[in-house]
Amino acid sequence: MLNRDKDLESLSEGIPNMPRSLTARERLADHLYFYLQTASWFVFLIGGIAGYAIKGLIGCVVLLAGGWLFGMWMRRSLGQRGRNQFLGFYQRIRERANGSRRGLLEWLIEAIRGSGFTISKCRAITAAYDRAMLQGRSTSSAAEQQAILQRLDAEVKRISYSS
């Protein structure tokens, strides 16, 4: 049986492989990111309901489409790329490493967090990802591939949460 207190000490806010505990600003930014991400998937419904209440079926269709477009913009502005969160994160980090500007909501989250993804951090994360993918291609063992991904996760968190 695992010792609950000892296990909690090895985590930061329930997240494994964290190099340190999160600050209050980082927790706030993480929560805001989650709420904006969730809202981006449902804003079209709110638009459709509001449109129906205001102008009936035509208003519903117009604001449903507007809400859908606004949700797409929110996800893009948050830095989400594609449906696969894992690959999308590394795709966005590669874009940032190549000099891509932050989206409005990315900027907001990073400003609240108090630290951002600088070009040097993005390049270091991209290099760690490339090394891990190269190692992963050279092994066929599921256990080894899982270990590679865990090392990648720890390295990305170390880079992301460094000053």
N, C-alpha and C positions, 0 to 999 in steps of 0.2 A: 504494500500500500504506500502511496506517495504521501509525503509530508506536505500538507497544504501550505503552511507558512513558508517553508523553504522553496516550494515551487513558485509561489507568488513573488518571492524576492528575485527570482531569476527572470521575471517578466516585467514589462513596463505597461501598465494599464491592460494587461492580458495579451499583449503582443509579444510573441517569442522573438529572440535574437536582437532585442533592443539594446543598444550600447549604454543607455542611461535612462533614467525616468524622464517622462515628458514634463515639460513646464506647463503651467496653466494656459499660457498663450497657445502652445502647441496642441493641447487638448481641445481648446476652443476652436482653433483652425480645423482640426480633424473633424469635429462635430459639424461645423459649418459646411465643410466639404461634403460630408455625408448627406446633410439635409439638402444642399443645393443639387447634388447628384440625384437624390431621390425625387426631388421636386421636378427636375428636368424631364423625368419620365411620365409625370402626371399633369403637367401644366396644360397639355392639350385638352384634357378632360374638363378642367376648370374653365378654359376658354370656350369649349363647346357648351357647357351649361350656362355660362354667362351670356354667350351669344344667343342661345335659345330664349333666355329670359328677356333679353333686350329686343331682339328682332325676329324671333321665331326660327324657323328652319334655315332660312338664308343666313341669319346671324350665327346660328349654330355651326354651319358649314364654314363660314368665313373665319370665325374665331377658333374653331377646331383646327383649321389649317394654320392659322397664325400661332396658336399655342404649340402645335407640332414643330413649326419652324423655330419658335422661341426656345423650345426644349432642345432642339438640335444645336442652336447657337450656344446655349448654356453648357452642354456637354463638351462642345468644341472649345469654348472659352475656359472650361475647367481643365483642359488638357487631355481629355479622353479621346483616344483614337481607336476606332473599331469596337467590336463587341467583346473581344477577348481582353480582359483587364490586364493580364500579365504582358502580353505582346504589345498592347496599346501603350502601356506605361513606358516600355523600352523604346518604342517607336517615337513617342513624344520626347523622351530624354535625348534621343539621338538628334531630333530636330533642334532641340534647345542647345545641344553641344555644337551644332553647326551654325548657331547664331540666330535661330528663330526667336522672335519676340514672344514675351508672355502674353497670354490672353488676359482679358480684363478680370475675369474671375480667378485665374491663376495668380495674377498680381495681388488681388485682394487677399486670397488665402495666404500667400507668402508674406504679405505685409502684416497680417494678423499674427502669423506664426513667428515673425521676427527674424526669420532666416529664409533664404530662398535657394533655388537651384541655380547656382552660378554656372557659367560656361565651364569652368574647371571641374566643378562637381559633376556636371553632366558628362564631360569627357571621361572622367574617372569611372563613373557608373557604366557608361557605354563600353569602356575597355574591359571592365569586370564581366559584363554581360557577354561580350564577344569571346573572352577566355572561357567562360562557363559553357557556352554553346559549342565551342571547339572541343572542349573536354567531353561534353555530353555526346557528341557525334562519334567519339573514339571508343565509347563503352556501350555495351549492350545490356549490362546488368541494371535492372530496375533499382536495386539498392544503391548502386554507385551513382546513377543519375539523380536519385533523390538526395544523396549526400552532396552532389555538385550544386543542386538547386538550393539546398540549405546553406551552403557556404556562400553562394551568390546572394541570398537573402541577407545574411549577416553582413556581408561586405557592403551591400547597397545601403543598409540601415546605418552602418558605421560612417559611410561617406555622407549620407543625407543629413545625419544629425550632428556632424562635426561643425565646428564654428567657422 
